[in-house]
Amino acid sequence: MLESLTLLLACQLVGEVIVAYFAIPVPGPVVGMVLLFIGLCIRRGVPAPLQQTASGLLSNLSLLFVPAGTGVLLHVALIRDALLPIGVSLVLSTLVAVAVTALAMVGFEKLAGRKGGDAP
């Protein structure tokens, strides 16, 4: 498990270094996970210890959101002051995400040569 955690953290570190060096507007851990994905594709599989460690992390993922939730509660006054812009942003971004997803689905169905509603 220690080797798998070291691999995950090393990918994150390399991602952070790449983002800092090239001033890429993407979070370092995202770049690190892309590098990990590429490495696993080249290897053509996920090693069993890495699979086990990743499953353990994912099963306890909700614990990683506790600090974020605490931060939200600490700044509830700021959130209350900006409640309308936050609410509008959430609703609009959700509607845009749904619309883009629907358009992408229709586009992919056309690429696959199917018409909407046909069973695969």
N, C-alpha and C positions, 0 to 999 in steps of 0.2 A: 504494500500500500504506500509505503514511503517513496518508493521509486516512481509510482504513478502520480502522486501528489507533486513530486519534484518535477516531473515532466510537464504537468499542467501549469505549474507556477513558472517554469522556464519558458513555456510558450507565451504566457502572459507577459513576462519580462521582455522577451524579444519583441513582442507586439508593442509594448510601451516604448522601447528604444526606437523602433522603426517610426512610430508616430511622432516621437519627439524630434528625431533627426530630420525627417522629411516634412514635418509640419502638416501631417495628414489630418483632416477634420473628422476622424473616426476614433472611437475609444480604443485604447491599446489592447484591452482584453479581446475585443472583437477581431482585431488583426491577428492576435495570438491564436485564437480559436480557428481562424481561417488557415493559419500555418499548420496547426495540429490536424485539421481536416485534410489538407494536402498531403501531409506526412502519412496519415492513415490510408489515404487513397493509394499512395505509392506503395505502401506496405501491403495493401489489399486486405485489410482487416484490422480489427481492434484486438490487441492482446488481452487475454483473460484478466490479468491483474488490473489493467486500465479499465476494463468493462466493469469489474467489481467495484473499483473505487468510484467510478462515475455513477454507478447505480446507488451507492451509498450517499454520495453528495446530493444526487437528485431526490432521494427519498427524504432528505432533511432540508430541502431547499427553502421551505417556508421559514425556517429559523433565520435564514440570511436576510429576510425582509424585516425583522424586528428592529434593527437600528434605523431603517428608513421610516418605519411607522412611528418610532419614537421621535425622530426629527420632525415629522409632520405635526405631531402633538405639541412639540415645543414651539412651533411657529404658527399655531392656530390663529393668532391675532392677525398675522400677515395674510393668511389665507382668507380670513373673514373679510379683510379690506379689499381683496382682489377676487371675491367670490364670483361676481358676474363675468369678468374676463376669463377666469378659469373655467367656469361652467360653459360659456359659449365656445371656448377652445376645445373642450372635451367633446361637446356635441358635434361641432363642425368636423373635427378630426375623425370622429367615429363615422360620420356620414360619408366623408371623403374616402375613408378606408373601405367601407362597404361598397361604394360605387366603383372604386378602382378594382377591387376584388371581383365584382360582378363583370366588369368590362374585360378583365384579364381572362376570366373563365369563358366568356363568350368567344374571345379571340382564340384561346387555346382549342376550344371545340371546333371552331372553323378551320384551324390549322390541322386538326385531326380528321377533318372531313365529315364531322357529324353535325347534325342540326340540333338545336336546343330541344331537350326533352327525350331524345333517343336514348335507349338503354345501351350500355357498352356491349 
